[in-house]
Amino acid sequence: MIELAPRNSPDSARLGVQPIAIGAVALILVVLGIGAIAGWRFYTGHSPETDRAAVARQLQVRTAQASEALVEKTKGLEATQQESIDQLQVVQDQLQTMRRLIASQQGDTKKLSDQVAALTEAVEGLRQSFASAKDNDPSAEATPRKRSKATRTSYRKRYRSRG
């Protein structure tokens, strides 16, 4: 078994004083270091906390400016998009109007075409009847009638008053 030395021995008294002295010296060094740092900051006016706060404020300002710029650009895009939508609506309205006009003109063209066809048939019928009447009346060809100037003038007056 190991024998322990009594507490009152000279070795133990010397060991007990040394840790207290070492602790006291370490505490003094720590306090001096903190004091030196505080004095240096006070003397130079430079502290990392104020720098960090300034950097944080700058970042906030830049973020706010970027946000405002994005909002403005978004509003501009919205306005441009609305203008495009309005222009597209106008073009669509014009297109519908043009389609209606074209349909109306096509209807009118069809009516006129039908009328021209009817007139062509009527003229053709008159030609055929005139040709058949001419073929049936040989005396009309042999002796052409001469009208007097007065008769021709009266026919012209009648025709003009009708037309």
Backbone as CSV, one residue per row, in Angstrom:
resi,resn,N_x,N_y,N_z,CA_x,CA_y,CA_z,C_x,C_y,C_z
1,MET,0.788,-1.151,0.000,0.000,0.000,0.000,0.856,1.250,0.000
2,ILE,0.242,2.320,-0.464,1.007,3.542,-0.596,0.713,4.416,0.603
3,GLU,1.761,4.963,1.084,1.568,5.830,2.221,1.434,7.260,1.748
4,LEU,0.496,7.909,2.314,0.264,9.304,1.968,0.991,10.194,2.943
5,ALA,1.518,11.259,2.412,2.218,12.185,3.267,1.202,13.029,4.001
6,PRO,1.503,13.403,5.219,0.566,14.244,5.947,0.465,15.632,5.312
7,ARG,-0.603,16.275,5.532,-0.886,17.569,4.911,0.032,18.665,5.434
8,ASN,0.480,18.552,6.477,1.286,19.608,7.056,2.741,19.494,6.670
9,SER,3.026,18.675,5.781,4.419,18.492,5.389,4.882,19.696,4.588
10,PRO,6.169,19.989,4.511,6.675,21.167,3.820,6.432,21.110,2.304
11,ASP,6.410,19.915,1.731,6.179,19.826,0.280,4.750,20.251,-0.080
12,SER,3.828,19.879,0.712,2.443,20.190,0.384,2.155,21.677,0.565
13,ALA,2.809,22.354,1.424,2.602,23.778,1.626,3.130,24.554,0.427
14,ARG,4.200,24.094,-0.101,4.788,24.762,-1.246,3.934,24.542,-2.495
15,LEU,3.382,23.373,-2.645,2.540,23.094,-3.795,1.229,23.863,-3.725
16,GLY,0.683,24.091,-2.590,-0.585,24.786,-2.441,-0.483,26.259,-2.797
17,VAL,0.667,26.884,-2.620,0.827,28.295,-2.894,1.055,28.528,-4.384
18,GLN,1.707,27.659,-5.043,2.023,27.853,-6.453,0.777,27.921,-7.344
19,PRO,-0.199,27.035,-7.232,-1.368,27.155,-8.114,-2.095,28.465,-7.901
20,ILE,-2.103,28.999,-6.714,-2.793,30.263,-6.489,-2.022,31.379,-7.177
21,ALA,-0.723,31.354,-7.116,0.093,32.379,-7.764,-0.063,32.296,-9.281
22,ILE,-0.071,31.079,-9.804,-0.237,30.905,-11.259,-1.606,31.413,-11.677
23,GLY,-2.645,31.103,-10.946,-3.998,31.574,-11.253,-4.091,33.082,-11.205
24,ALA,-3.415,33.695,-10.179,-3.437,35.143,-10.032,-2.724,35.811,-11.197
25,VAL,-1.593,35.257,-11.616,-0.845,35.817,-12.748,-1.685,35.701,-14.022
26,ALA,-2.320,34.550,-14.223,-3.149,34.360,-15.414,-4.306,35.346,-15.428
27,LEU,-4.931,35.561,-14.278,-6.049,36.501,-14.182,-5.583,37.913,-14.488
28,ILE,-4.433,38.268,-13.991,-3.894,39.604,-14.260,-3.610,39.769,-15.751
29,LEU,-3.038,38.734,-16.376,-2.763,38.801,-17.822,-4.057,38.948,-18.634
30,VAL,-5.084,38.216,-18.262,-6.370,38.301,-18.980,-6.955,39.702,-18.829
31,VAL,-6.931,40.236,-17.619,-7.473,41.579,-17.388,-6.672,42.614,-18.156
32,LEU,-5.347,42.487,-18.157,-4.512,43.412,-18.927,-4.798,43.304,-20.430
33,GLY,-5.009,42.095,-20.937,-5.324,41.910,-22.366,-6.644,42.555,-22.733
34,ILE,-7.634,42.354,-21.896,-8.948,42.967,-22.161,-8.837,44.474,-22.092
35,GLY,-8.095,44.957,-21.115,-7.897,46.407,-21.003,-7.174,46.966,-22.214
36,ALA,-6.155,46.238,-22.706,-5.411,46.701,-23.884,-6.318,46.755,-25.109
37,ILE,-7.133,45.735,-25.281,-8.065,45.717,-26.437,-9.063,46.857,-26.330
38,ALA,-9.623,47.054,-25.137,-10.594,48.139,-24.953,-9.934,49.489,-25.185
39,GLY,-8.723,49.685,-24.681,-8.012,50.942,-24.890,-7.689,51.176,-26.352
40,TRP,-7.285,50.116,-27.060,-6.964,50.247,-28.490,-8.217,50.635,-29.294
41,ARG,-9.337,49.994,-28.977,-10.590,50.335,-29.678,-11.007,51.765,-29.367
42,PHE,-10.889,52.145,-28.121,-11.268,53.487,-27.741,-10.366,54.518,-28.405
43,TYR,-9.084,54.271,-28.420,-8.115,55.197,-28.982,-8.285,55.321,-30.501
44,THR,-8.426,54.194,-31.214,-8.546,54.245,-32.685,-9.967,54.526,-33.132
45,GLY,-10.947,54.327,-32.302,-12.337,54.548,-32.700,-12.844,53.464,-33.618
46,HIS,-12.136,52.387,-33.689,-12.477,51.302,-34.603,-12.943,50.102,-33.793
47,SER,-14.198,49.709,-34.095,-14.675,48.503,-33.426,-15.393,47.637,-34.457
48,PRO,-15.194,46.359,-34.399,-15.818,45.475,-35.384,-17.344,45.496,-35.316
49,GLU,-17.891,45.780,-34.153,-19.347,45.793,-34.044,-19.953,46.920,-34.882
50,THR,-19.315,48.105,-34.807,-19.841,49.221,-35.604,-19.644,48.942,-37.089
51,ASP,-18.521,48.302,-37.445,-18.300,47.936,-38.849,-19.364,46.952,-39.318
52,ARG,-19.639,45.971,-38.483,-20.663,44.988,-38.850,-22.023,45.655,-38.992
53,ALA,-22.333,46.575,-38.110,-23.618,47.284,-38.178,-23.685,48.133,-39.445
54,ALA,-22.580,48.799,-39.770,-22.553,49.622,-40.984,-22.712,48.753,-42.224
55,VAL,-22.022,47.620,-42.251,-22.136,46.711,-43.390,-23.561,46.182,-43.500
56,ALA,-24.155,45.859,-42.349,-25.542,45.363,-42.348,-26.490,46.430,-42.876
57,ARG,-26.279,47.693,-42.461,-27.122,48.788,-42.966,-26.946,48.967,-44.469
58,GLN,-25.708,48.893,-44.956,-25.452,49.013,-46.394,-26.139,47.892,-47.168
59,LEU,-26.067,46.698,-46.622,-26.749,45.575,-47.274,-28.258,45.779,-47.296
60,GLN,-28.798,46.316,-46.210,-30.228,46.589,-46.170,-30.608,47.651,-47.197
61,VAL,-29.778,48.695,-47.302,-30.047,49.759,-48.270,-29.985,49.203,-49.694
62,ARG,-28.964,48.410,-49.975,-28.833,47.820,-51.318,-30.001,46.893,-51.623
63,THR,-30.401,46.117,-50.628,-31.536,45.214,-50.806,-32.806,46.010,-51.078
64,ALA,-33.006,47.087,-50.336,-34.184,47.935,-50.537,-34.161,48.564,-51.931
65,GLN,-32.984,49.043,-52.356,-32.880,49.640,-53.693,-33.160,48.600,-54.771
66,ALA,-32.610,47.405,-54.597,-32.853,46.341,-55.578,-34.329,45.966,-55.601
67,SER,-34.959,45.920,-54.438,-36.388,45.608,-54.371,-37.211,46.680,-55.072
68,GLU,-36.857,47.954,-54.830,-37.568,49.052,-55.487,-37.390,48.990,-57.000
69,ALA,-36.179,48.692,-57.427,-35.932,48.580,-58.869,-36.748,47.434,-59.463
70,LEU,-36.806,46.317,-58.758,-37.608,45.190,-59.238,-39.090,45.545,-59.287
71,VAL,-39.562,46.269,-58.286,-40.965,46.672,-58.269,-41.260,47.592,-59.449
72,GLU,-40.369,48.544,-59.708,-40.558,49.469,-60.830,-40.548,48.723,-62.156
73,LYS,-39.605,47.799,-62.309,-39.543,47.024,-63.545,-40.778,46.157,-63.706
74,THR,-41.244,45.588,-62.615,-42.454,44.768,-62.667,-43.653,45.611,-63.063
75,LYS,-43.745,46.811,-62.492,-44.851,47.707,-62.868,-44.757,48.086,-64.343
76,GLY,-43.538,48.351,-64.808,-43.349,48.665,-66.223,-43.756,47.500,-67.114
77,LEU,-43.378,46.303,-66.712,-43.773,45.117,-67.484,-45.286,44.927,-67.480
78,GLU,-45.910,45.169,-66.335,-47.367,45.050,-66.257,-48.034,46.062,-67.181
79,ALA,-47.521,47.285,-67.184,-48.094,48.319,-68.052,-47.908,47.940,-69.519
80,THR,-46.725,47.465,-69.861,-46.463,47.052,-71.241,-47.358,45.887,-71.629
81,GLN,-47.523,44.952,-70.722,-48.378,43.799,-71.000,-49.830,44.249,-71.181
82,GLN,-50.289,45.174,-70.370,-51.660,45.664,-70.505,-51.846,46.401,-71.825
83,GLU,-50.841,47.200,-72.220,-50.913,47.881,-73.512,-50.984,46.868,-74.646
84,SER,-50.185,45.821,-74.550,-50.205,44.779,-75.579,-51.561,44.095,-75.632
85,ILE,-52.140,43.832,-74.475,-53.463,43.204,-74.430,-54.497,44.125,-75.054
86,ASP,-54.432,45.423,-74.739,-55.375,46.379,-75.319,-55.226,46.455,-76.832
87,GLN,-53.978,46.502,-77.308,-53.747,46.546,-78.752,-54.251,45.278,-79.425
88,LEU,-54.031,44.151,-78.795,-54.510,42.880,-79.348,-56.027,42.866,-79.412
89,GLN,-56.681,43.408,-78.399,-58.149,43.472,-78.399,-58.636,44.357,-79.538
90,VAL,-57.965,45.494,-79.752,-58.349,46.382,-80.854,-58.182,45.664,-82.191
91,VAL,-57.069,44.958,-82.355,-56.826,44.229,-83.601,-57.884,43.136,-83.797
92,GLN,-58.250,42.454,-82.718,-59.277,41.423,-82.824,-60.623,42.030,-83.208
93,ASP,-60.951,43.182,-82.626,-62.197,43.863,-82.994,-62.189,44.269,-84.466
94,GLN,-61.055,44.805,-84.913,-60.944,45.196,-86.321,-61.063,43.977,-87.229
95,LEU,-60.472,42.875,-86.826,-60.552,41.652,-87.619,-61.983,41.166,-87.720
96,GLN,-62.714,41.215,-86.610,-64.111,40.794,-86.657,-64.922,41.720,-87.554
97,THR,-64.668,43.014,-87.462,-65.371,43.966,-88.317,-65.064,43.683,-89.787
98,MET,-63.794,43.426,-90.076,-63.410,43.118,-91.464,-64.085,41.841,-91.937
99,ARG,-64.183,40.823,-91.084,-64.846,39.576,-91.463,-66.311,39.822,-91.781
100,ARG,-66.965,40.654,-90.946,-68.377,40.970,-91.213,-68.521,41.713,-92.538
101,LEU,-67.618,42.686,-92.765,-67.688,43.438,-94.024,-67.452,42.530,-95.227
102,ILE,-66.492,41.635,-95.104,-66.206,40.717,-96.213,-67.395,39.805,-96.470
103,ALA,-68.010,39.307,-95.389,-69.187,38.448,-95.555,-70.314,39.224,-96.222
104,SER,-70.492,40.478,-95.806,-71.533,41.318,-96.418,-71.225,41.560,-97.897
105,GLN,-69.965,41.860,-98.197,-69.590,42.095,-99.592,-69.736,40.836,-100.425
106,GLN,-69.424,39.691,-99.841,-69.601,38.440,-100.577,-71.078,38.197,-100.865
107,GLY,-71.944,38.516,-99.895,-73.390,38.394,-100.123,-73.843,39.322,-101.231
108,ASP,-73.372,40.574,-101.194,-73.725,41.535,-102.245,-73.206,41.072,-103.602
109,THR,-71.974,40.560,-103.613,-71.393,40.073,-104.861,-72.214,38.917,-105.417
110,LYS,-72.676,38.025,-104.535,-73.486,36.893,-104.986,-74.810,37.386,-105.567
111,LYS,-75.432,38.355,-104.887,-76.688,38.917,-105.398,-76.472,39.542,-106.767
112,LEU,-75.410,40.348,-106.867,-75.133,41.002,-108.155,-74.813,39.976,-109.232
113,SER,-74.094,38.942,-108.869,-73.773,37.889,-109.832,-75.048,37.192,-110.311
114,ASP,-75.959,36.930,-109.361,-77.241,36.322,-109.737,-78.038,37.256,-110.641
115,GLN,-78.023,38.545,-110.331,-78.746,39.509,-111.161,-78.130,39.585,-112.563
116,VAL,-76.792,39.579,-112.630,-76.122,39.623,-113.932,-76.477,38.367,-114.724
117,ALA,-76.502,37.223,-114.038,-76.861,35.979,-114.720,-78.300,36.048,-115.236
118,ALA,-79.198,36.592,-114.418,-80.595,36.726,-114.848,-80.702,37.677,-116.031
119,LEU,-79.961,38.789,-115.955,-79.983,39.741,-117.079,-79.391,39.111,-118.339
120,THR,-78.326,38.356,-118.168,-77.725,37.685,-119.320,-78.711,36.709,-119.953
121,GLU,-79.433,35.973,-119.126,-80.443,35.041,-119.649,-81.545,35.800,-120.365
122,ALA,-81.959,36.936,-119.778,-83.021,37.727,-120.407,-82.555,38.286,-121.739
123,VAL,-81.330,38.798,-121.789,-80.803,39.335,-123.054,-80.691,38.215,-124.078
124,GLU,-80.207,37.069,-123.622,-80.083,35.938,-124.543,-81.459,35.515,-125.063
125,GLY,-82.450,35.507,-124.173,-83.825,35.188,-124.588,-84.340,36.198,-125.589
126,LEU,-84.057,37.473,-125.357,-84.487,38.518,-126.302,-83.787,38.352,-127.644
127,ARG,-82.515,38.028,-127.613,-81.793,37.810,-128.866,-82.400,36.651,-129.655
128,GLN,-82.660,35.585,-128.905,-83.232,34.427,-129.593,-84.610,34.735,-130.150
129,SER,-85.421,35.453,-129.344,-86.766,35.786,-129.845,-86.675,36.763,-131.014
130,PHE,-85.743,37.708,-130.946,-85.570,38.651,-132.047,-85.086,37.922,-133.302
131,ALA,-84.138,36.986,-133.083,-83.625,36.218,-134.224,-84.723,35.348,-134.814
132,SER,-85.538,34.739,-133.959,-86.624,33.899,-134.493,-87.687,34.760,-135.156
133,ALA,-87.937,35.972,-134.629,-88.912,36.871,-135.244,-88.380,37.362,-136.573
134,LYS,-87.092,37.588,-136.646,-86.478,38.044,-137.877,-86.556,36.951,-138.938
135,ASP,-86.336,35.723,-138.499,-86.403,34.595,-139.424,-87.838,34.362,-139.894
136,ASN,-88.799,34.615,-139.054,-90.196,34.400,-139.411,-90.751,35.528,-140.271
137,ASP,-90.199,36.700,-140.256,-90.718,37.849,-141.002,-89.750,38.224,-142.122
138,PRO,-89.867,37.607,-143.303,-88.950,37.923,-144.396,-89.192,39.302,-144.984
139,SER,-90.359,39.881,-144.888,-90.629,41.192,-145.466,-89.902,42.302,-144.729
140,ALA,-89.636,42.089,-143.448,-88.964,43.126,-142.665,-87.534,43.289,-143.132
141,GLU,-86.968,42.234,-143.621,-85.596,42.330,-144.084,-85.522,42.947,-145.473
142,ALA,-86.472,42.650,-146.269,-86.417,43.118,-147.652,-86.609,44.608,-147.741
143,THR,-87.526,45.166,-147.037,-87.786,46.601,-147.139,-87.519,47.264,-145.795
144,PRO,-86.361,47.778,-145.610,-86.117,48.488,-144.365,-86.880,49.792,-144.352
145,ARG,-87.414,50.099,-143.205,-88.201,51.321,-143.096,-87.303,52.510,-142.862
146,LYS,-87.673,53.562,-143.464,-86.960,54.805,-143.212,-87.875,55.691,-142.403
147,ARG,-87.340,56.186,-141.378,-88.131,57.058,-140.528,-87.753,58.489,-140.828
148,SER,-88.663,59.284,-140.607,-88.385,60.701,-140.821,-87.629,61.236,-139.616
149,LYS,-87.073,62.380,-139.802,-86.299,62.996,-138.750,-87.196,63.345,-137.568
150,ALA,-88.377,63.728,-137.790,-89.326,64.081,-136.727,-89.675,62.848,-135.903
151,THR,-89.860,61.702,-136.569,-90.204,60.465,-135.842,-89.049,60.036,-134.957
152,ARG,-87.839,60.117,-135.478,-86.674,59.753,-134.675,-86.527,60.672,-133.463
153,THR,-86.763,61.949,-133.633,-86.657,62.899,-132.531,-87.709,62.602,-131.465
154,SER,-88.916,62.255,-131.869,-89.970,61.967,-130.892,-89.645,60.692,-130.110
155,TYR,-89.062,59.691,-130.788,-88.659,58.469,-130.061,-87.576,58.787,-129.034
156,ARG,-86.653,59.624,-129.405,-85.573,59.985,-128.478,-86.118,60.705,-127.245
157,LYS,-87.061,61.607,-127.477,-87.636,62.347,-126.356,-88.361,61.394,-125.411
158,ARG,-89.103,60.466,-125.979,-89.834,59.504,-125.129,-88.843,58.645,-124.327
159,TYR,-87.830,58.214,-125.006,-86.855,57.343,-124.338,-86.151,58.098,-123.201
160,ARG,-85.803,59.344,-123.454,-85.133,60.128,-122.415,-86.071,60.423,-121.237
161,SER,-87.300,60.672,-121.507,-88.222,60.959,-120.411,-88.468,59.710,-119.560
162,ARG,-88.341,58.544,-120.113,-88.494,57.313,-119.325,-87.261,57.029,-118.478
163,GLY,-86.097,57.230,-119.026,-84.865,56.858,-118.369,-84.473,57.802,-117.339
